[in-house]
C-alpha cells in the first residue's frame, strides 16, 4: 500500500530543495575537477566541493528534524480550549513547540543562503562552461529553499507571545530574503558563460562548415561537368508512364 502523507512533509520542502540545490552545485564542481582547461581553479573547486558536501548533509539532517518538530506542534493544535485554563495551556504548548520549528526554519535560512553564494559566486564563475546552467539552477533551488523557510518562520512567529522577539525574527528573515533572493536572480557569471558558449559554437560551426561546403561544391561541379550537353530521354516504358500515356510497368497492366 502507498505510504500515507505525514504531517510536516510540506514543512520539509525548504531543506529538501536546498539539499538538492547544493548537490547540483557540487555536481558542477565534480564535472570540472580534472579538466586541463580548469587546472588553475582545481584546488578551489575541491575546497568548494568539500564545503558543499558538509552543507548538503546539514540540510538533509534538517529534513528529518523539521518533520519531527512539526509532529508535536500538529498534536498541540488538537488540545481543547473550552475553558480559560485549557486555552492558556494550549497557547503555551503551541508557543513552545513552535519555537522548535523556528529553530529548524532559521537553520534552513542560513544554509540556503550559503547555498546561493556557493552556486552563484563560486561554481558559476569557476565551474565548467558546459555545466554553467546547472550552477544557475542550483542557485534557484536554494532561493526556493530560502523562500520556503521564510514562510515557515512567519507562520511560527505568529504563535509567539513575545511579540518583540517575533518581530526580530521576522526582520532577520526579511533581511536574508532581501539580500539573497536578488543574488540568486542576478546571474552575470551564468549569462556571460552561456553567451561565450554560443559565440564559440557559432565560430566552430563556421570554421568546420566552410571546408565541408567547399568540398560539396567541388563534387557537385564535377558531377555537372560530367553530364552530356543534352539530357537523353527516359528509356521505355518510363517515358510514356511519365507523360501519363501508359501505366507503370510495375502495375502489371
Secondary structure as UniProt FT lines:
FT   TURN            7..12
FT   HELIX           13..32
FT   TURN            33..34
FT   HELIX           36..41
FT   HELIX           42..76
FT   TURN            77..78
FT   HELIX           84..118
FT   HELIX           119..123
FT   HELIX           124..126
FT   HELIX           129..131
FT   HELIX           132..157
FT   TURN            158..159
FT   HELIX           163..185
FT   HELIX           188..226
FT   TURN            236..237
FT   HELIX           238..243
FT   HELIX           249..251
//
